[in-house]
Amino acid sequence: MAILISPSKNAAAIPVAAFLAVVLLSASAFLPGLPLAGPAYAASQYVVISAEPASGDFPAGKVLVVGDSIVVPENSTVTLLGEDGSVVAIPGPVNVAVTEDALETSGETADKAEKNRSTLSKLATLLAGNQKSASSLGVSRGFNAKQEVKGLANPWVLSIHESAQGCVLNEPLRLGRSSPVKAISIEVEGENNDKVAQLNWPAGESVIELPEKFAPSAREIVVRAGGKSVLIDLNLIPDNVRPDDPMAVLGWMVEKGCDGQALAFTRLLVHQAQ
């Protein structure tokens, strides 16, 4: 079991779930009906998912394990994701360390821990390889005045800007664009060219919902807008991946190549923690 402790001589070890702003996340404020589950066991390693302001000591994607020190200066916050799905937002000034504590686990929890550790490693690689995107994980521009997730900040909204893998829930498909200033017309084509729709996308709207004939279980869709065609390969969330389990969702997204959505999901975790 990993514990974050203060280096103070008289400081008692504090389990991760009780340290500072440990957030057992609930995304219900942003994704109605999808509360994120709390951890089933303790984390033994963490990945930095945000540092505000940006920090050379704690770049997004850095993995922290037992024995590592975490020195957060004043007016800074480092946000960590544990392999158990917990998110720890650590505001400075503070100097803490990750230490080890004994933890008995069953074979089932040990297997889950190993799977989540693998997910954390893949996410760390994704974050480290996307520093431009990762550096903005902590900003609030993806949220409206009511702190509701909007546009492409929603990890279940598919981008129309480039061909990519798309990870979707079993619900109507939604497309997103980065700039909703102007009204545009788009054409959406289903697999085998058997479903086509011409849609008007109003100005001021960053997300548009597709007609029901474009099922999330389909293999792919093609979106044409502004003279550009984008192919989105659809990946429907499997029954064994719970939308309220952040590590399961992130592991599935990364495995399927839904990198942009995985980053958006991570951004949502950061926002919730802070």
FENCORHU-V622695 format. One record per residue. RES is the residue in three letters. PSI is psi in whole degrees, 0 to 359 (* if undefined). NEAR is the number of other C-alpha atoms within 12 Angstrom. Layout:
res,psi,near
RES,PSI,NEAR
RES,PSI,NEAR
This chain:
res,psi,near
MET,128,28
ALA,140,31
ILE,138,34
LEU,125,43
ILE,154,31
SER,143,25
PRO,357,21
SER,142,12
LYS,321,8
ASN,7,8
ALA,138,13
ALA,148,16
ALA,135,24
ILE,123,23
PRO,151,28
VAL,319,40
ALA,350,30
ALA,0,20
PHE,124,27
LEU,232,25
ALA,60,25
VAL,126,31
VAL,113,32
LEU,99,31
LEU,143,37
SER,117,28
ALA,13,33
SER,333,20
ALA,335,20
PHE,323,29
LEU,85,27
PRO,134,15
GLY,2,13
LEU,66,20
PRO,139,21
LEU,137,32
ALA,152,25
GLY,170,25
PRO,147,29
ALA,347,24
TYR,173,30
ALA,150,34
ALA,148,43
SER,355,36
GLN,161,40
TYR,158,45
VAL,139,44
VAL,121,48
ILE,348,52
SER,144,47
ALA,124,40
GLU,121,35
PRO,172,25
ALA,140,28
SER,131,25
GLY,335,17
ASP,330,22
PHE,68,35
PRO,151,33
ALA,133,42
GLY,350,37
LYS,132,35
VAL,133,35
LEU,132,37
VAL,179,29
VAL,130,22
GLY,344,21
ASP,144,26
SER,148,22
ILE,103,37
VAL,111,26
VAL,118,27
PRO,170,22
GLU,146,15
ASN,25,15
SER,157,23
THR,130,32
VAL,129,48
THR,129,46
LEU,146,49
LEU,123,52
GLY,160,49
GLU,348,46
ASP,2,43
GLY,357,46
SER,150,44
VAL,130,46
VAL,114,41
ALA,117,40
ILE,103,39
PRO,144,29
GLY,171,22
PRO,137,16
VAL,153,24
ASN,109,22
VAL,170,32
ALA,153,31
VAL,122,33
THR,173,28
GLU,141,23
ASP,149,20
ALA,141,14
LEU,123,16
GLU,133,12
THR,150,16
SER,171,12
GLY,324,10
GLU,313,13
THR,328,21
ALA,320,22
ASP,319,15
LYS,321,26
ALA,318,29
GLU,320,23
LYS,317,22
ASN,327,37
ARG,321,33
SER,318,28
THR,316,33
LEU,321,44
SER,317,31
LYS,320,31
LEU,321,45
ALA,318,38
THR,318,25
LEU,314,34
LEU,317,36
ALA,329,25
GLY,355,19
ASN,55,22
GLN,325,26
LYS,317,15
SER,318,28
ALA,329,37
SER,341,30
SER,13,29
LEU,333,41
GLY,355,37
VAL,163,27
SER,13,24
ARG,343,22
GLY,13,28
PHE,144,24
ASN,186,16
ALA,335,10
LYS,9,11
GLN,32,21
GLU,141,22
VAL,142,32
LYS,155,34
GLY,220,32
LEU,355,34
ALA,342,42
ASN,119,39
PRO,351,38
TRP,11,44
VAL,133,39
LEU,130,47
SER,140,40
ILE,7,35
HIS,342,25
GLU,152,23
SER,136,23
ALA,171,26
GLN,144,33
GLY,122,43
CYS,127,46
VAL,153,38
LEU,168,30
ASN,70,22
GLU,169,21
PRO,139,22
LEU,143,34
ARG,136,38
LEU,150,43
GLY,153,33
ARG,154,32
SER,331,24
SER,106,21
PRO,22,20
VAL,318,13
LYS,152,16
ALA,140,20
ILE,163,23
SER,137,20
ILE,155,28
GLU,131,28
VAL,130,36
GLU,131,30
GLY,178,31
GLU,151,23
ASN,18,12
ASN,20,16
ASP,352,15
LYS,123,22
VAL,141,22
ALA,136,23
GLN,122,18
LEU,140,21
ASN,125,19
TRP,107,28
PRO,152,19
ALA,144,16
GLY,353,18
GLU,122,23
SER,348,32
VAL,141,30
ILE,137,31
GLU,136,27
LEU,154,31
PRO,157,22
GLU,337,18
LYS,343,21
PHE,89,30
ALA,144,26
PRO,343,32
SER,356,25
ALA,164,29
ARG,323,23
GLU,165,32
ILE,155,40
VAL,131,37
VAL,129,39
ARG,125,27
ALA,134,27
GLY,33,16
GLY,7,12
LYS,138,17
SER,135,20
VAL,128,27
LEU,125,26
ILE,114,35
ASP,121,28
LEU,138,34
ASN,106,31
LEU,133,30
ILE,128,28
PRO,164,19
ASP,332,12
ASN,5,13
VAL,110,20
ARG,129,22
PRO,342,34
ASP,9,29
ASP,101,31
PRO,322,40
MET,323,44
ALA,317,35
VAL,312,41
LEU,319,47
GLY,317,40
TRP,316,37
MET,315,38
VAL,319,33
GLU,321,26
LYS,353,25
GLY,17,25
CYS,62,35
ASP,314,34
GLY,321,37
GLN,324,38
ALA,320,46
LEU,321,44
ALA,321,41
PHE,319,45
THR,320,51
ARG,322,43
LEU,320,44
LEU,318,48
VAL,314,44
HIS,317,36
GLN,320,36
ALA,330,32
GLN,*,30
